[in-house]
């Protein structure tokens, strides 16, 4: 099968809506998304546009989608202080992170530099598509200058196993 990650366009919205509706019975509490709201700047999608979403396609069919959401204009995670032990090891940790591509700890008073992953959706048992979706999101995030991503999955989501690689 042919796999690729493509940026979503307005013409993809109906297929995106169908994809999410098809997944609704596989996820508890999955919102009833209508990606048409991206075109009207609905507050639910604050700071997002259709171009912030990426589609994982297999043989031309959506098998995953994800939004790269920069929330810094309305939400920040700021470091107010570090515990003494963490403050001592922070320079070493940051040096290792610089070499390994890990998340760097910011200076006191600075914000964490991350993208929130909106709607990281695949079939819950399609770990390969989820892994490719996350890898693509990571590359896109780094290209945009971000050093980390934030994602939320349910504790019992089988895709948790993929997160161990990140």
Protein Blocks (a to p, Z undefined) as FASTA:
>chain_A
ZZddddddfklmmmmmmmmmmmmmmpghiacddfklmmnopaklgoiafklpccddeehi
afbdcddddfklmoccddfbdcfklmmmmmmmmmmmmmnopacdddehiacdddddehia
cdfklmmlmmmmmmmmmmmmmmnopabdcddddfklmklmmmmmZZ
